[in-house]
Amino acid sequence: MPHHRRQEPAAIPRRDVPIAADEAGQTRAGVIVTSQVWTISTRRIRSEPLGIVLDVETRAAVRRGLAHHLGLDVPGMLDGAA
């Protein structure tokens, strides 16, 4: 997921998640944009992860944002996928 410099709190879209400067190897505060999911080949990954989000609330907010973006927050019975 892309990461952008932190915007003012009023400007952060509802499903985007603010991330602190000291979290997951960040040097500055930023925003995790859960609506921009990219697929890349594992062959393009040339290093170990740069950081891991350890804050439980941040991780939960990212999961909620991804679930919403991917339509996983809609019960299967409502969208006919059950």
C-alpha positions in Angstrom: 0.0 0.0 0.0 1.3 3.4 -0.8 2.3 5.7 2.0 2.0 9.5 1.8 3.1 12.3 4.0 0.6 13.0 6.7 -2.2 15.4 5.9 -4.0 17.5 8.4 -6.5 15.3 10.3 -9.6 16.9 8.7 -8.2 16.2 5.2 -7.5 12.4 5.8 -10.1 10.3 4.0 -12.2 8.1 6.4 -10.5 4.8 5.4 -6.9 6.1 5.3 -4.9 5.5 8.5 -2.5 7.9 10.0 0.9 6.4 11.0 3.2 7.9 13.6 6.8 8.9 12.8 8.3 6.2 15.0 6.1 3.4 13.7 7.4 0.7 11.3 10.6 2.4 10.5 9.0 5.7 9.6 11.1 8.8 9.9 8.0 11.1 9.5 4.4 10.9 10.3 2.3 9.7 7.3 -0.9 8.1 6.1 -1.5 4.5 4.9 -3.8 4.7 1.9 -5.9 1.5 2.1 -7.8 2.3 -1.1 -4.6 1.9 -3.2 -3.7 -1.8 -3.2 -1.0 -2.8 -5.6 0.1 -6.3 -6.8 3.7 -6.8 -7.5 5.8 -9.8 -8.4 7.8 -11.4 -5.6 10.8 -11.3 -8.0 10.8 -7.5 -7.7 11.2 -7.6 -3.9 15.0 -7.2 -3.3 15.2 -6.6 0.4 13.8 -7.6 3.8 10.8 -5.6 5.1 11.7 -2.1 6.1 9.4 -2.1 9.1 6.4 -3.7 10.6 3.4 -1.9 12.1 3.2 -3.1 15.7 0.6 -0.7 17.0 -2.6 -2.8 17.5 -5.0 0.1 16.8 -3.2 1.1 13.6 -3.2 -2.5 12.4 -6.9 -2.9 13.1 -7.6 0.4 11.3 -5.7 -0.9 8.3 -7.6 -4.2 8.3 -10.9 -2.3 8.4 -9.8 0.0 5.6 -8.7 -3.0 3.4 -11.9 -5.0 4.2 -14.0 -2.0 3.1 -12.0 -1.4 -0.1 -12.2 -5.0 -1.1 -15.9 -5.4 -0.2 -15.2 -7.9 2.6 -17.2 -5.8 5.1 -20.5 -6.7 3.3 -22.1 -9.9 4.6 -22.2 -12.6 1.9 -26.0 -12.9 2.2 -26.4 -9.3 1.2 -24.3 -9.4 -2.0 -25.2 -12.9 -3.1 -21.7 -14.4 -2.4 -22.8 -16.7 0.4 
